[in-house]
Amino acid sequence: MEAQRLSTELLIRGHTTYGSYHQRFMRLRMPSPYEINRRNLRRSLDFLLDRYMNLFISGGDTRYVRSEILAHHRILKTDSVLPRNR
């Protein structure tokens, strides 16, 4: 039962479920590629929001930055950053 719970947790977080129980348990301590991509997207979105605010306050053209913000938001909202190498 414990092995099934571990496999479920690995799949939820985006890891693979092969290997011994110890290998799978140790893999659970590391961030998955999905979590790393999501963290990087959030960091990039925060940077774009700051850039947008600076352009907006200075009166610059914000169309490109706004489209990038909407694209990042759409990706984060749909959770479509799943690893492709499964």
C-alpha positions in Angstrom: 0.0 0.0 0.0 2.9 2.4 0.8 4.5 1.8 -2.6 1.2 2.6 -4.3 1.0 5.9 -2.4 4.6 6.8 -3.3 3.9 6.1 -7.0 0.8 8.2 -6.9 2.7 11.1 -5.3 5.5 10.8 -7.9 3.0 10.9 -10.8 1.1 13.9 -9.3 4.4 15.8 -9.1 5.5 14.8 -12.6 8.2 12.2 -11.8 8.6 8.8 -13.3 7.8 5.7 -11.3 10.5 3.3 -12.2 13.3 2.1 -9.9 13.5 0.6 -6.4 11.5 2.0 -3.5 14.6 3.9 -2.3 15.3 5.5 -5.7 11.7 6.5 -6.0 11.6 7.9 -2.5 14.8 9.9 -3.1 13.4 11.2 -6.4 10.4 12.6 -4.5 12.8 14.9 -2.6 13.9 16.6 -5.8 11.8 18.9 -7.9 10.5 17.4 -11.1 11.1 18.9 -14.5 7.5 20.0 -14.5 7.9 21.8 -11.2 11.2 23.4 -12.4 9.5 24.7 -15.6 6.6 26.0 -13.6 8.8 27.8 -11.2 10.8 29.4 -14.0 7.6 30.5 -15.7 6.4 32.2 -12.5 9.7 33.9 -12.1 9.6 35.1 -15.7 6.0 36.3 -15.3 7.0 38.3 -12.2 9.8 39.9 -14.2 7.4 40.7 -17.1 4.9 42.3 -14.7 7.6 44.5 -13.3 8.7 45.5 -16.8 5.1 46.2 -17.8 4.6 48.5 -14.8 7.8 50.4 -15.6 6.8 50.9 -19.2 3.3 51.9 -18.2 4.5 54.5 -15.7 7.0 55.9 -18.2 4.5 56.0 -21.0 6.2 53.5 -23.2 4.7 51.0 -25.6 3.4 48.0 -23.6 1.8 45.9 -26.3 4.6 43.3 -26.7 5.1 42.9 -22.9 1.3 42.6 -22.4 1.1 39.8 -25.0 4.0 38.0 -23.3 2.2 38.3 -19.9 -1.0 36.9 -21.4 0.9 34.0 -23.0 2.7 33.2 -19.7 -0.6 33.4 -17.8 -2.3 31.1 -20.3 0.4 28.5 -19.9 0.3 28.6 -16.1 -3.5 28.5 -16.1 -3.8 25.4 -18.3 -0.9 23.5 -16.7 0.3 22.5 -20.2 4.0 22.4 -19.2 4.1 18.7 -18.9 7.4 17.0 -19.7 7.4 15.7 -23.3 9.9 12.8 -22.8 7.6 10.3 -21.1 
